[in-house]
Amino acid sequence: MGSEVIVLPVIFGSVFGMYYLYISARNRERLALIEKGADATIFYSKNRRITPVWRVVILNLALLCIGIGLGIFLANLFIHSFNMEEDVAYPATIFVMAGIGLLLGFYLTKKMD
């Protein structure tokens, strides 16, 4: 009973901790650059071309869904062709193909920038 109560605060604490570390590290880095005499406008340069976030999200979601669909299809193929067990084939191929889809999305996102 006690473990169910602890899971939710641990998740929220982890998310808050990562956000806090990101903000504090960014602040320390900026302060160090300003102390060395760097101009503060380097943090807000407008001449960089940035890919909109919605394009990245849609691309990654599409490739994730394609990977999951391909994983289900391949699992069904493995079950009927190679007589694999369903309990092994479905999770393994779904996770592998979803991971490949996300990895492909990462590389395509890098090309978009």
C-alpha positions as a printed NumPy array, in Angstrom:
array([[  0.   ,   0.   ,   0.   ],
       [  2.817,   2.403,   0.797],
       [  4.568,   2.118,  -2.559],
       [  1.546,   3.414,  -4.496],
       [  1.502,   6.572,  -2.413],
       [  5.21 ,   7.262,  -2.965],
       [  5.265,   6.907,  -6.763],
       [  3.403,  10.128,  -7.629],
       [  5.52 ,  12.454,  -5.422],
       [  8.693,  10.828,  -6.758],
       [  7.613,  11.508, -10.352],
       [  6.707,  15.136,  -9.621],
       [  9.877,  15.594,  -7.575],
       [ 12.   ,  14.252, -10.417],
       [ 10.391,  16.581, -12.952],
       [ 10.786,  19.553, -10.613],
       [ 14.416,  18.597,  -9.902],
       [ 15.29 ,  18.41 , -13.606],
       [ 13.61 ,  21.774, -14.269],
       [ 15.382,  23.372, -11.301],
       [ 18.778,  22.027, -12.416],
       [ 18.187,  23.306, -15.944],
       [ 17.267,  26.804, -14.754],
       [ 20.067,  27.057, -12.191],
       [ 22.729,  25.774, -14.609],
       [ 21.574,  28.208, -17.282],
       [ 21.667,  31.062, -14.791],
       [ 25.194,  30.159, -13.594],
       [ 26.444,  29.896, -17.175],
       [ 25.035,  33.283, -18.087],
       [ 26.446,  34.928, -14.979],
       [ 29.89 ,  33.479, -15.703],
       [ 29.823,  34.796, -19.268],
       [ 28.697,  38.24 , -18.145],
       [ 31.436,  38.357, -15.477],
       [ 34.03 ,  37.64 , -18.169],
       [ 32.767,  40.608, -20.167],
       [ 30.642,  38.842, -22.789],
       [ 27.721,  40.798, -24.136],
       [ 24.336,  39.691, -22.791],
       [ 22.741,  39.943, -26.239],
       [ 24.298,  36.599, -27.248],
       [ 21.516,  34.906, -25.279],
       [ 18.815,  36.547, -27.379],
       [ 20.192,  36.46 , -30.92 ],
       [ 17.415,  36.81 , -33.496],
       [ 19.39 ,  35.772, -36.564],
       [ 19.269,  32.026, -35.826],
       [ 16.766,  29.933, -37.749],
       [ 14.845,  27.752, -35.313],
       [ 12.48 ,  24.978, -36.362],
       [  9.012,  25.435, -34.835],
       [  8.291,  23.083, -31.949],
       [  5.043,  21.824, -33.45 ],
       [  6.888,  20.427, -36.471],
       [  9.27 ,  18.483, -34.267],
       [  6.431,  17.136, -32.102],
       [  4.34 ,  16.073, -35.095],
       [  7.329,  14.433, -36.801],
       [  8.273,  12.468, -33.681],
       [  4.667,  11.451, -32.94 ],
       [  4.147,  10.308, -36.529],
       [  7.328,   8.229, -36.524],
       [  6.455,   6.798, -33.1  ],
       [  3.01 ,   5.717, -34.323],
       [  4.529,   4.257, -37.493],
       [  7.031,   2.349, -35.344],
       [  4.32 ,   0.979, -33.06 ],
       [  2.188,  -0.086, -36.038],
       [  5.162,  -1.757, -37.687],
       [  5.979,  -3.474, -34.378],
       [  2.482,  -4.936, -34.12 ],
       [  2.627,  -6.076, -37.75 ],
       [  6.051,  -7.703, -37.32 ],
       [  4.99 ,  -9.354, -34.06 ],
       [  1.988, -10.878, -35.787],
       [  4.273, -12.034, -38.595],
       [  6.71 , -13.593, -36.098],
       [  3.9  , -15.378, -34.257],
       [  2.414, -16.956, -37.37 ],
       [  5.625, -17.602, -39.316],
       [  8.142, -18.588, -36.654],
       [  5.708, -19.844, -33.97 ],
       [  6.986, -17.358, -31.372],
       [  5.075, -16.851, -28.15 ],
       [  2.699, -13.887, -28.122],
       [  3.891, -12.783, -24.685],
       [  7.398, -12.255, -26.057],
       [  6.783, -11.169, -29.636],
       [  4.396,  -8.257, -29.118],
       [  6.223,  -6.237, -26.428],
       [  9.665,  -6.874, -27.903],
       [  8.88 ,  -5.825, -31.451],
       [  6.686,  -2.897, -30.395],
       [  9.412,  -1.435, -28.165],
       [ 12.181,  -2.066, -30.693],
       [ 10.279,  -0.515, -33.595],
       [  9.057,   2.429, -31.489],
       [ 12.65 ,   3.064, -30.43 ],
       [ 13.838,   2.917, -34.026],
       [ 11.082,   5.362, -34.985],
       [ 12.121,   7.807, -32.258],
       [ 15.78 ,   7.478, -33.225],
       [ 14.866,   8.212, -36.835],
       [ 12.853,  11.201, -35.607],
       [ 15.887,  12.477, -33.72 ],
       [ 18.074,  12.349, -36.827],
       [ 15.397,  13.94 , -39.024],
       [ 14.92 ,  16.71 , -36.444],
       [ 18.652,  17.407, -36.505],
       [ 18.442,  17.733, -40.302],
       [ 15.515,  20.175, -39.999],
       [ 17.656,  22.615, -38.028]])
